[in-house]
Amino acid sequence: MNWKYWLSAGEPRPRYALLVAVGVVVMMALTYSIWHPGGPGLAAFAAVAATIISHVSAKMIMRK
């Protein structure tokens, strides 16, 4: 497994940044009813999880 590929930002960077940003916004909107009642700790965890999921999704989309 190529760890450098998965741990670095995608190229071209503007497309990667757009894909990650849209992914995070969508994930946070979909999970709002779960993390909102949980307070700031659960919101931070949801944001980190959404960022990781969006990063992997963007890399998979850009790989095609």
HUGIRA-V90063 format. One record per residue. PHI is phi in whole degrees, -180 to 180 (NA if undefined). Layout:
# HUGIRA-V90063
[[PHI] [PHI]]
This chain:
# HUGIRA-V90063
[[NA] [-90] [-68] [-62] [-63] [-76] [-98] [-108] [-70] [-78] [-117] [-74] [-63] [-60] [-67] [-62] [-63] [-65] [-63] [-68] [-62] [-64] [-63] [-65] [-62] [-64] [-63] [-68] [-69] [-69] [-102] [-56] [-69] [-89] [-86] [-62] [-68] [-79] [88] [-66] [-64] [-70] [-65] [-65] [-62] [-65] [-66] [-66] [-63] [-64] [-66] [-65] [-63] [-67] [-61] [-64] [-63] [-63] [-64] [-69] [-65] [-74] [-72] [-68]]
